[in-house]
Amino acid sequence: MALEKKHADALLINHVLKRVNLSTAEQQHFTSLFTLRKVLPRQYLLQQGEICKYEFFVIEGFLRSFFVDEPGNEHTLNFAFEDWWISDTRSFLQSLPSEINIIAHEATIVMQIEKQALDQLYLDYPIFDRFWRLLNENYNLSQSERILNAISLNGPERYHALVAKYPKIESRLAQKHIASYLGITPVFLSMIRKSHTKIKKV
């Protein structure tokens, strides 16, 4: 486990250094605040009704966040590959019961940090406040793009935009979940994919 944590620390630091510069002391303090967590396929990191206590950084694996409505239908909200973050920001920041679920679709390893540790980190090392602000800016841009696509693009166009941006998504996420993320039915997605395959063969 010690070697795994050391490897995870290195991946996490590499991720941060792409955005901000850190001293050796800052790097060591930062990684000391994280714990390593292994998640089995179909195991939940978070379930509706729980308070989200962590921000999660994906070392290995694939996670999906989704909402379950009263009839029991799942609505895919987001997903996270390696080198991505995932959480329920509302629940994490306000200590409110979560309205979403986060589940692993593969054997997954994450690094997690608690809110109290993160808040203290901002006070002790302001550089990390800048780092998280950059993360949030990128997330907001991505969400704005998704909302605009939902308004301005039709189903096939949204599908093509998704696979162009995330070429490996279809090998890691079931068709029904992709359809849910795009706001279309699995049947319609199947038709789009068949048409897409025919065009590629021509």
C-alpha positions as CSV (number, residue, x, y, z in Angstrom):
1,M,0.0,0.0,0.0
2,A,2.9,2.4,0.8
3,L,4.3,2.0,-2.8
4,E,0.8,2.5,-4.2
5,K,0.3,5.7,-2.2
6,K,3.7,6.9,-3.4
7,H,2.8,6.3,-7.0
8,A,-0.6,8.0,-6.5
9,D,1.2,10.9,-4.8
10,A,3.4,11.3,-7.9
11,L,0.4,11.3,-10.3
12,L,-1.5,13.8,-8.2
13,I,1.5,16.2,-8.0
14,N,2.1,15.9,-11.8
15,H,-1.6,16.9,-12.3
16,V,-1.2,19.9,-10.0
17,L,2.1,21.0,-11.5
18,K,0.5,21.3,-15.0
19,R,-1.4,24.3,-13.5
20,V,0.6,25.8,-10.7
21,N,4.2,25.7,-9.4
22,L,4.9,24.1,-6.0
23,S,7.9,23.9,-3.8
24,T,9.0,20.5,-2.5
25,A,7.5,21.4,1.0
26,E,4.2,22.3,-0.6
27,Q,4.1,19.1,-2.6
28,Q,4.8,17.0,0.5
29,H,2.2,18.7,2.6
30,F,-0.4,18.5,-0.1
31,T,-0.1,14.7,-0.7
32,S,0.0,14.1,3.1
33,L,-3.6,15.3,3.3
34,F,-4.9,12.6,0.9
35,T,-5.8,9.0,1.6
36,L,-5.8,6.3,-1.0
37,R,-9.1,4.4,-1.6
38,K,-9.8,1.4,-3.8
39,V,-13.3,0.9,-5.2
40,L,-14.7,-2.3,-6.8
41,P,-16.8,-2.2,-10.0
42,R,-20.4,-1.2,-9.1
43,Q,-19.3,0.0,-5.7
44,Y,-20.6,3.5,-4.7
45,L,-18.3,6.3,-3.6
46,L,-21.4,8.3,-2.7
47,Q,-25.1,7.6,-2.5
48,Q,-28.1,9.9,-2.5
49,G,-28.9,11.0,1.0
50,E,-25.3,10.8,2.2
51,I,-23.2,13.9,2.9
52,C,-20.3,14.1,0.5
53,K,-17.2,14.3,2.7
54,Y,-14.5,14.2,0.0
55,E,-13.1,15.6,-3.2
56,F,-11.9,12.6,-5.3
57,F,-9.0,12.5,-7.7
58,V,-9.1,9.5,-10.1
59,I,-5.8,7.6,-10.2
60,E,-7.1,4.6,-12.1
61,G,-10.5,3.6,-13.3
62,F,-13.8,5.2,-14.3
63,L,-16.6,6.7,-12.3
64,R,-20.1,8.1,-13.1
65,S,-22.3,10.4,-11.2
66,F,-26.1,10.2,-11.7
67,F,-29.5,11.2,-10.2
68,V,-32.3,8.8,-9.6
69,D,-35.8,10.3,-10.0
70,E,-39.0,9.2,-8.1
71,P,-40.0,6.6,-10.8
72,G,-36.5,5.1,-10.4
73,N,-35.0,6.3,-13.7
74,E,-31.3,7.1,-13.8
75,H,-30.0,10.4,-15.2
76,T,-26.3,10.5,-15.9
77,L,-24.8,13.8,-14.9
78,N,-21.0,13.4,-15.3
79,F,-18.2,10.9,-15.5
80,A,-14.5,10.8,-14.6
81,F,-11.5,9.2,-16.2
82,E,-8.0,9.0,-14.9
83,D,-6.5,12.4,-14.0
84,W,-10.0,13.9,-13.3
85,W,-11.8,15.1,-10.2
86,I,-15.3,14.1,-9.1
87,S,-17.5,15.0,-6.2
88,D,-20.9,16.5,-5.3
89,T,-19.8,20.1,-4.9
90,R,-23.1,21.3,-3.3
91,S,-23.1,18.5,-0.6
92,F,-19.3,18.9,-0.1
93,L,-19.3,22.6,0.5
94,Q,-22.6,22.9,2.4
95,S,-22.6,19.6,4.3
96,L,-26.1,18.8,2.8
97,P,-27.5,15.4,1.9
98,S,-26.4,14.6,-1.6
99,E,-28.9,14.4,-4.4
100,I,-26.6,12.3,-6.6
101,N,-24.8,9.0,-6.7
102,I,-21.2,8.3,-7.7
103,I,-20.4,4.8,-8.7
104,A,-17.4,2.9,-10.1
105,H,-17.8,1.2,-13.5
106,E,-14.3,-0.4,-13.3
107,A,-11.9,-1.3,-10.5
108,T,-11.0,2.2,-9.4
109,I,-8.4,3.9,-7.3
110,V,-8.9,7.4,-6.0
111,M,-7.1,9.9,-3.8
112,Q,-9.5,11.7,-1.4
113,I,-9.3,14.8,0.7
114,E,-11.7,16.0,3.4
115,K,-13.3,19.4,3.4
116,Q,-11.7,20.5,6.7
117,A,-8.2,19.6,5.4
118,L,-8.9,21.4,2.2
119,D,-10.1,24.6,3.9
120,Q,-7.0,24.6,6.1
121,L,-4.9,24.1,3.1
122,Y,-6.2,27.2,1.4
123,L,-5.3,29.2,4.5
124,D,-1.8,27.7,4.9
125,Y,-0.9,27.6,1.2
126,P,-2.8,30.2,-0.9
127,I,-1.4,28.6,-4.1
128,F,-3.9,25.8,-3.7
129,D,-6.8,28.2,-3.6
130,R,-5.5,29.3,-7.1
131,F,-5.2,25.7,-8.2
132,W,-8.8,24.9,-7.2
133,R,-10.0,28.1,-8.8
134,L,-8.5,27.0,-12.1
135,L,-10.1,23.6,-11.8
136,N,-13.5,25.3,-11.2
137,E,-13.0,27.6,-14.1
138,N,-12.4,24.7,-16.4
139,Y,-15.3,22.8,-15.0
140,N,-17.6,25.8,-15.5
141,L,-16.5,26.2,-19.1
142,S,-17.1,22.5,-19.8
143,Q,-20.6,22.8,-18.2
144,S,-21.4,25.9,-20.2
145,E,-20.4,24.1,-23.4
146,R,-22.6,21.1,-22.5
147,I,-25.6,23.4,-21.8
148,L,-25.0,25.2,-25.1
149,N,-24.7,21.9,-27.0
150,A,-28.0,20.7,-25.4
151,I,-29.7,23.8,-26.7
152,S,-28.2,24.3,-30.1
153,L,-27.4,20.8,-31.3
154,N,-29.6,17.9,-32.2
155,G,-29.1,14.3,-30.8
156,P,-26.7,13.1,-33.5
157,E,-24.7,16.3,-33.3
158,R,-24.4,16.0,-29.5
159,Y,-23.3,12.4,-29.9
160,H,-20.6,13.3,-32.4
161,A,-19.4,16.1,-30.3
162,L,-19.1,13.8,-27.3
163,V,-17.1,11.1,-29.0
164,A,-14.9,13.6,-30.7
165,K,-14.1,15.1,-27.3
166,Y,-13.8,11.8,-25.4
167,P,-12.9,9.1,-28.0
168,K,-12.7,6.3,-25.4
169,I,-16.1,7.0,-23.8
170,E,-17.9,4.2,-25.7
171,S,-15.5,1.6,-24.5
172,R,-15.9,2.6,-20.9
173,L,-19.5,3.6,-20.5
174,A,-22.6,1.6,-21.4
175,Q,-24.8,2.8,-24.2
176,K,-27.8,3.5,-21.9
177,H,-25.7,5.8,-19.7
178,I,-24.3,7.6,-22.7
179,A,-27.9,8.1,-24.0
180,S,-28.9,9.4,-20.6
181,Y,-26.0,11.8,-20.5
182,L,-27.0,13.1,-24.0
183,G,-30.6,13.4,-23.1
184,I,-31.8,10.9,-25.7
185,T,-33.2,7.3,-25.6
186,P,-30.9,4.2,-26.0
187,V,-32.9,3.2,-29.1
188,F,-32.2,6.6,-30.7
189,L,-28.5,6.4,-29.8
190,S,-28.3,2.9,-31.3
191,M,-29.7,4.4,-34.6
192,I,-27.2,7.2,-34.5
193,R,-24.3,4.9,-33.9
194,K,-25.4,2.6,-36.8
195,S,-25.6,5.6,-39.1
196,H,-22.2,6.8,-37.8
197,T,-20.7,3.4,-38.5
198,K,-22.1,3.3,-42.1
199,I,-20.7,6.7,-42.8
200,K,-17.2,5.7,-41.6
201,K,-17.3,2.6,-43.8
202,V,-18.1,4.6,-47.0
